[in-house]
């Protein structure tokens, strides 16, 4: 085998065996779902009605609410009086803290109805709103559906039947190393902005963008341990009993994207007292199928592993005014991959949970 080919294979093996930690910004198969289709133009008033599944961000005839209309002048004295539904922020004849303090804003309709008096400064002209505000945005399908003509002086930002191009699909993550190949989910025109294996300037650096069609065809490559937990727990300390213990089960699924994913992930089940009394969490077992207490367990790709957590409460740690008033707190649980850097999932929110606990102490009156 040629040395150059051997080197290439070694590089690819190193990339495939390294845990991924990039972040998904747009779900595969969709585009950005808040892109502006039509903006309010120079007069700042929306004059276009959204069509199909596009979203009406501003009612027709209104502007962006509560924009600055009038600010204080050099004499630092509010001289202007709010009209219409404009909001008086500094009372007339009252002192301003500084010459740039806002005296009046545009209220709920976003259209200036007030005129500056004295040496106050007019920021929005009478009858105008904040120019360039988003009037209509795309809906869930990511495509512009509102046809021409747009109303008044509104400005079209996105052509009909298109999604916003070149938006962030994959960001770098906390390890600041690009680890996701563009178009790994399906063939497309996503653009690799930072080559795999290269460093990023910051965790939010864009590794892959959506290309000219605006649709994400890339999925972040990374550990994807999904933690499932029970609904709120109830624990009862029986009358004349000094302790109550309850054990609950957890389920950890390994749903990592299979492009280069390892056959399994080793994880640690971590539980903390959270807002519950110190010492509430008394035992954590990462694999309930195996006898004894397991600190870690392996979750095969596409499979699940059940764990368990024991919690304990004592009357002296549970304070309530009566047995009819519950004591409430919450514990924190996390499925923590052990073979990756601190950002150990392509969506970290999926591998952690807060579990509410309701404790009834029957020893109370």
N, C-alpha and C positions, 0 to 999 in steps of 0.2 A: 504493500500500500504506500502511495506517495506521501512524503512528510507533510505536504500542504493539506492533503485530505485528512490525515491523522489529526493535525492541529485543528482543522475545522470541526471534526467530530468531537474532539475534546471540549472545544468551546461550547458546542451545542449541548453536550452532556452536562456541563457545568451549569448552563442556563436552565436546563430542564430539571435538574435535581435541586436547584436553589428555590427555596420557598418564595412564592410571589407575594407582593404586598401593595400592588397598585390599587387605585380607587376608581370605581365606576361612577362617571358623572351623568351619562345618558344611558338608559337601558338599551340593550341590543334590540335592533328592529324598530327603534323610534328615533325621533329627532328631539331637539330642544322644544319643550312644551309650554314655554312662556314667551316665545318670540313675538315681537310686535309686527302686526300685519299693516296697520294703519296708525299713524300718529296724528296728533291734533293740529299740526301746522302752526304757522306764525301767530294766529289769533288765540291759540291755546284752548279752543273750544272744540269738543268732539262733535262732528257733524255726519258721521257714518254709522249706519246700523250693521252690526255683525250678522253674518249669514252662516247657515249650516252649523257646524260645531265650533266655529270661532267664538271667542269669549269677548263680551262687551266689557271692557275695562272701565270705561267712563260712559255714563248715560249720555245719549244724544242731547246736545244743548248745554252740557256741563264741562267743566275743566277739572284738573287735578285738585282735590280739596285741600283747604288750609295752607295754600301757598302764601308767601309774603307779598303783601300789597303795598304797605306804607311803612317806612322806618323813620326813626327819630332823626332830627336834623342836628346841626351844630350847637343849637342852644340847649340841647338835651332836655327839651320839654315837649311832651306829647300835645300836639295842637289839633289833630284830626279826629273826626267822629265817624264811627263805623256806620255804614248804610246797608240796606238789604240784609242778607244773611252773613255779611262779613262779621268777623269776630274782633271785638275790642280787647286787645291784649294789655295795653297800658291806658289807664283812664285819661280822658282829656284833662289837660293842665297838670297832670302828674309828671314827676321827674323821671327821666330815663337813666339807667345806669351808665349808658354810653351812647354815642351818636349813631350807632348802628343797630340799636335795639329795635325789634319789630313792634310797631304800634298796632297794626291791624293785619289780619290775614283774611283769605278769601272765603272762609266758611265752607259749608258742606258742598255747595254747588261749584266751588272752584273758580268762580267768575268775579272779578273785582267790581264792587258796587260803590266804593268809597273814593273820595278825592282828597288829596293831601292839602292840609291847611298850614299856615305859618311857614316855617322853614323845613317842615317834614318832607321826606323824599318819596315820590311816587315810584314804586317798583313795577307794578302791573298797571297798565292803562285801563281806564274805565271800560267795562264790558269785555275785558280780555282775561284769558287764563294763562297758565304757565305754558309757553310754547314747547312743542315737541313732545308732549306727554303721550303715553301709550293709550290709544283710543280703543283699538281692537287687537287682540292677540290670538295666536293659534289655539286650537283646542287639543284634545287628547291625541288626535292623529298626527300632530306636529306640522300639518300642512295648512297653508293659507287657503281659506274657502270663500272669503268675502270678495265678490266680483267688483269690477268697475261699473259705474263711476263712483269714486269716493266723494263724500259730501264737502261743500264749501271749499276751504283752503287746506283740508286734511291732506296728508302726504302718505302715499303708499310706500311701505318699507319692504314688503315681501310679495313677490308675484304670486298670482293664484296658482294653486297646485304645486307649490314649492315649499320646502322646509329651509330654515336658516342654515346656510352652508358654514363649514369650518368652525363648528362649535366644539367645546371640549367633550371628549368621550371618556378618556382615561387620564387620570392625574397620577402623580408620581408616588404619593404616600410618604410616610414618615421616614422610611429608610433612604429616601432621596436617590433611588436607583431605578431606572426604567426597566421594567420586567415583563411588559406585555407586547406581543406582536400584533400589529394592525391587521384587521380583516381575518382574525382567527375564528370568529363565530360563523361567518359566511363570507363568500367572495363579495367584495365591494370596493369603494373608492376611499375608505378611511385613509388618513395620512399619518405616517410615522414621523413625528416631529423630533423625538429623542430616541436614538437607536437603543435597542435592548442591550443592557449591560452598562450603558453610560450613566454618569451621575446627572442629577437635576439641580437646579439652583435653589429650589424650595419644594416642600411637600405638595404645593398646589400647582407646580409646573405641569404643563399639558404634554403628555407623552404621545397621545393619539387624538387627532381631531376627525370630525365627521365627513370631511371632504366636500366636494361640490354638491352632492345630493342631500347633504344635511342629515342623513340617517346613519345611526351607529351600526356598524357591522363587526364590532370588536367587543369582546368580553374580557374584563380584568382577570388576569391569571393570579390566583392567590388562594391561600388557605380559606376555606369557607365552611367553618364549623358552625352549625345552626343549633342553638340550644332551645329545647322545648321544656317548659316548666309547668307545674300545676296551677290551677286558679288559686285565688286567695285561700290561705290556710286558716283553720280554726283549731285552737288548742284550749282544752279545759283543764284547769287545776281543780280536781275534785275536792269536796269538803273534807277537811282533816288530813289532806295529803300535802306533802312538802315539796313535791316535784311533779312535773308533767313533761313527757317527752313525745315527740312525734317525728316520724321519719317520712320523707317524701321522695319520690323518684324524679329523676331528670332523664331526658333523652337527648343525646348529641348525635347529629347527623353530619356526615362528611359529604357535602354537596359541591366540592371543588370542581371547577371547570376542567374537563378531562384533557385538554390540550397540554401535554407535558406534565400532568399532575402525577404525584407519586401514588403508589398502591395503597397507602394509608397514611394517616397522621397520628402522631402521638400527642395526647392532650392531657392537661391537668384540670380537674374540676376544682374550682376555687369558690369558697363561700365565706362571706364575712357577715358580722352582726348587723351592719347597716345602721338603722335607727333603733334597732332592738337593744335590750340591755347587754352589757358586756358578758361574754360567755354563752350567748344564746346558741351559736353554732357549736355543736359538740363532736360531730364526726362527719367526715366527707369521704365518700367512696367513689372513685372514678369509674369502677366497673362492678356493678352489682351482681353480675353472673358468676364472678370468681369468689371463692370463699376468702374471708378476711377483708381488710381495708386496703384498697389499691390507691396509691398516690397518683398514678398515671394509668392510661389505657390507650390502646391503638384502635382507631376507628378506620376500617377499610373504606376505600373510595366507594361512594354510593351506598354505604351501609350506615347502621346506627348502633350506638352502645348506650345501655342504660346505666345510670349512676344513682347514688342516693345521698341525701343530706339529713342528718339528725339535728333537731333543734330541741332545746330544753328551757323550760321556764320554772321559776320558783316564786312563791308568794312574796318574798321580800324584794324581788326585782320588778314586780308588777304592781303598779300603784293605780287604783281606780277608786272612785268615790262610793261606788255601790256595785253589787254583782249584776245590776241591770245596765251598767255602763261599761262597754267593752274597753279593753286596753288594746291599742293598735300600734303596730310598728311595721317595719319592712326589712327583709334581709336581701343581700346582694349575692348573685351567683354568676359565675363566668366559666365558660369552657375555653381554656387558654392553651393554644397550640404551643408545644415546647420546642419546636425546631425552627422557629422564625423570630425575626426581630420584633420589637414591641407592637408594631401595627400588624397583628397576626391574622387578619382576615380582610378579604376584599370589601366586606361590609361589617365593620366591628360591632355594630348595633345588634347583629343577629346572634352573636355568641355571648351575650350577657343579658341579664334580666333582674328586675326588682320584684320581689314576691311579697305582697302584703300579708300580714299575719294578724289575726284577731285572737286575743287571749281573754278567756272568761275565768275569773278567779272566784270560785264558789265559796271561798272562805270570807269574802267581803260581806258586809251586811246587806 
